[in-house]
Amino acid sequence: MTTILRFAQVLLLGTWVGAILFVGLSVAPAVFGAAPTRQVAGEIVGQVLYRLHVWVGYTAGLGYLIAAVVLHGQISALARPAAIAVMVMLLLTAASQHGVTPKLADLRAQMTAEHGSIDQTPADHPARAQFGRLHGVSSLIELVVLLAGLLALFLTIRDWRLLQ
């Protein structure tokens, strides 16, 4: 049972980290290179990020934490550094999905209604400036989630080696 739970932790965390890398390094650049407009590309990447956050992130993070509690037989397992890193990942993912992303969607809709698209909105327009800042925040959150995931993966494997 211990081996299965450890495998589950690595599989879940590795899948989440791998998906973040895949979306950031492959999917997003490919979509922005192939979509007919940046507006369409942004909408597609937004849908991909929704699936990454909700289906992969939440499932992997909660599964990891459940496995940690079962492995150690106590809730205090959530105070271990790897589990804390996973909780940070979950909190940041939720902040991005339910805080930043809806604001980006509202700004996108506002600029589309007023100017036809984000690209047609004047660069000095307040909504476009705010969109740029929020997009930067979104990207930074994804980077921190990735780094926390790599740290959690490292700590998880290191902790197992120390137990042997």
C-alpha positions in Angstrom: 0.0 0.0 0.0 2.8 2.4 0.8 4.4 1.9 -2.6 1.1 2.5 -4.3 0.5 5.8 -2.4 4.1 7.0 -3.1 3.6 6.2 -6.8 0.3 8.0 -6.8 2.0 11.1 -5.3 4.7 11.2 -7.9 2.2 10.4 -10.7 -0.2 13.2 -9.6 2.5 15.8 -9.0 4.4 14.8 -12.1 1.3 15.0 -14.2 0.5 18.5 -12.9 4.0 19.9 -13.3 4.3 18.2 -16.7 1.0 19.7 -17.8 2.0 23.2 -16.8 5.2 22.8 -18.8 3.4 21.4 -21.8 0.8 24.2 -21.8 3.4 26.9 -21.3 6.1 25.7 -23.7 4.0 23.9 -26.4 0.3 24.6 -26.4 0.2 28.4 -25.8 2.9 29.2 -28.3 1.4 26.9 -30.9 -2.1 28.3 -30.5 -0.8 31.9 -30.7 1.1 31.0 -33.8 -1.7 29.3 -35.6 -4.9 31.0 -34.5 -6.4 33.6 -36.9 -6.3 36.3 -34.3 -4.7 36.9 -30.9 -8.2 37.2 -29.5 -9.1 33.7 -30.6 -5.8 32.4 -29.4 -6.4 34.0 -26.0 -9.8 32.4 -25.8 -8.4 29.0 -26.7 -5.6 29.2 -24.2 -8.0 30.4 -21.6 -10.1 27.2 -22.1 -6.9 25.1 -21.9 -5.9 26.8 -18.6 -9.4 26.2 -17.2 -8.9 22.5 -17.8 -5.3 22.6 -16.5 -6.4 24.4 -13.3 -9.7 22.6 -12.5 -9.2 19.1 -13.9 -5.5 18.6 -13.5 -4.5 21.0 -10.7 -7.3 20.5 -8.3 -7.4 16.8 -8.8 -3.7 16.3 -8.6 -3.2 18.6 -5.6 -6.1 17.1 -3.5 -5.1 13.6 -4.5 -1.5 14.3 -3.4 -2.6 15.6 -0.1 -5.0 12.7 0.6 -2.2 10.3 -0.2 0.2 12.2 2.2 -2.3 11.9 5.0 -3.0 8.2 4.4 0.8 7.5 4.1 1.6 9.1 7.4 -1.6 8.1 9.1 -2.2 11.6 10.5 -3.4 15.0 9.4 -0.1 16.5 10.6 1.4 15.2 7.3 0.0 18.4 5.8 2.6 20.3 7.7 5.5 18.7 5.8 7.3 21.0 3.4 6.2 19.1 0.3 2.6 19.2 1.3 2.8 22.9 2.1 4.3 23.5 -1.4 1.3 21.6 -2.9 -1.1 23.6 -0.8 0.6 26.8 -2.1 0.1 25.5 -5.6 -3.6 24.8 -5.0 -4.2 28.3 -3.4 -2.4 30.1 -6.3 -4.2 28.0 -8.9 -7.6 28.9 -7.2 -6.5 32.6 -7.1 -5.7 32.6 -10.8 -8.8 30.7 -11.9 -11.3 32.4 -9.7 -9.7 35.8 -9.2 -7.4 36.9 -12.1 -9.1 34.9 -15.0 -12.6 36.4 -14.5 -11.1 39.9 -14.4 -9.2 39.2 -17.7 -12.4 37.9 -19.3 -14.3 41.0 -18.2 -11.6 43.3 -19.6 -11.5 41.3 -22.8 -15.2 41.6 -23.2 -15.1 45.3 -22.5 -12.4 46.0 -25.1 -14.1 43.8 -27.6 -17.4 45.7 -27.1 -15.8 49.1 -27.4 -13.1 48.5 -30.0 -13.7 45.1 -31.7 -10.8 43.3 -30.0 -7.9 43.7 -27.6 -5.5 44.4 -30.5 -7.7 47.2 -31.8 -7.9 48.8 -28.4 -5.5 51.8 -28.2 -2.3 50.9 -26.3 -2.9 53.8 -23.8 -6.5 52.7 -23.0 -6.9 52.0 -19.3 -8.5 48.7 -19.9 -5.7 47.5 -22.1 -3.1 48.6 -19.5 -5.0 46.8 -16.8 -5.3 43.7 -19.0 -1.5 43.7 -19.6 -0.8 44.0 -15.8 -3.3 41.2 -15.0 -1.8 39.0 -17.7 1.6 39.5 -16.1 0.2 38.5 -12.8 -1.4 35.4 -14.3 1.9 34.5 -15.9 3.8 35.0 -12.6 1.3 32.9 -10.7 1.8 30.0 -13.3 5.5 30.3 -12.9 5.3 30.2 -9.1 3.0 27.2 -9.2 5.5 25.4 -11.5 8.4 26.2 -9.2 6.4 25.1 -6.2 5.5 21.9 -8.0 9.2 21.2 -8.8 10.1 21.8 -5.2 7.3 19.6 -3.9 8.3 16.8 -6.3 12.0 17.1 -5.2 11.0 17.1 -1.5 8.7 14.2 -1.9 11.3 12.0 -3.4 14.0 13.2 -1.0 11.8 12.4 2.0 11.3 8.9 0.8 15.0 8.3 0.4 15.5 9.6 3.9 12.9 7.1 5.2 14.8 4.1 3.7 
